[in-house]
Amino acid sequence: MTNVERIPVFLPCIDNDTKKHVNDALDVGWLGMGPLVKEFEERIANFLDLKDRFVVSTNTGTAALHIALRAAGIGSGDEVITPSFNYVADQQAIKMTGADVVMCDIQDDNLGIDCKKAEKLISDKTKAIMPLHFAGIPCEQKKVYDMAQKYDLRVIEDSTHAFGTTVNNKKIGSYGDIACFSFDPVKIITSIDGGCIVVNNEEEFSDLKKLRLLGVNKEASERHKNKRAWDYDVVSDGYRYHLTTILASIGISQLKQIDEFIKSRQKICQEYNDVFGDIEGVKIPQSDFTNVSPFIYSLRILNNKRESLTKHLDKLGIDVGIHFIPVHKHKYFENAKFGDMTVTDKVVKEVLTLPLHSNMEDDYVKRVIDGIISFF
């Protein structure tokens, strides 16, 4: 098929309201971390229904993961267990603390961490576990927290796919230990780049604010007033990880539309499931998406047909993605400790990410569905 508009895997929803927020922020003239950053954090807290929990924004999701680990006391000589089935941000964040990465397998149903296999990897050096909620579908949180309690481990939830997902009527991040989110260009809401950490005590909240801004003790409170503190002290190590006013302004606009974004994505995922669930040789996500805030929609293509399906869809102008190349297969991590990867090694040969956008055009949805059906 020629001269047809291609359907990308990701397409951020940037409307006139978002553009106006950027222009208004530019007109203020304060481009660094200012009051809009604080407003963005407050809006995140309101959306997540936080009680006695605290939000710290960062300039990327990876920065959020890094300083979350730091705030949890993870450092040189420690080990952190995390799935290999993920993008490499978690593993790099662990390495940045000086700790060692230990990778484990996933479950076949929800593609979340396999706690039985993870438990076998626990040593006297293990200090934390970092599970991923793949595609916004929760891992088995209760098993994660039961294991963490049994072995006195911290839990840093990689919730970068799951902003808005609920478990037992509570949004992920509104309970538990530490949760990290991402607002990069392809996530459910974007601030172009950005992230945040949610913690449950004021000491770690205070530590995170220093860690994200070079260890400076007074800057955040003054910058939130469009001012700078000239009598500050540097009281710890730190990084240049703070969010800017412009990025926060985009995030604020996106947050105003988050419920609409999630509903539109849920509807598409449910439509995909309804159609693809009847196709032999395809495995659909094990969720009805009622409580899931879907970042991506990934099918599993069985019987070694993924490559031929990809070529078929490419001819129809439909882009697809693969999430993920397992991290234990990357050269930099080839010497990292990892356990049995039977499920991971199988899933990564099957998984195929289809286009999913907020407020996705009906014609796009129909073309994706027709493209899959015509192949099978």
Secondary structure, DSSP 8 states (H G I E B T S, - for coil): --S---B-S------HHHHHHHHHHHHH---SS-HHHHHHHHHHHHHTT-SS-EEEEESSHHHHHHHHHHHTT--TT-EEEEESSS-THHHHHHHHTT-EEEEE-B-TTT--B-HHHHHHT--TTEEEE--B-GGG----HHHHHHHHHHHT-EEEEE-TT-TT-EETTEETTSSSSEEEEE--TTSSS--SS-EEEEESSHHHHHHHHHHTBTTBSSHHHHHTTT---SS--B-S---B----HHHHHHHHHHHTTHHHHHHHHHHHHHHHHHHHTTSTTEE--S---SS---S-EEEEE-TT-HHHHHHHHHHTTB--B-----GGGSGGGTTSEE---HHHHHHTTTEEEE---TT--HHHHHHHHHHHHHH-
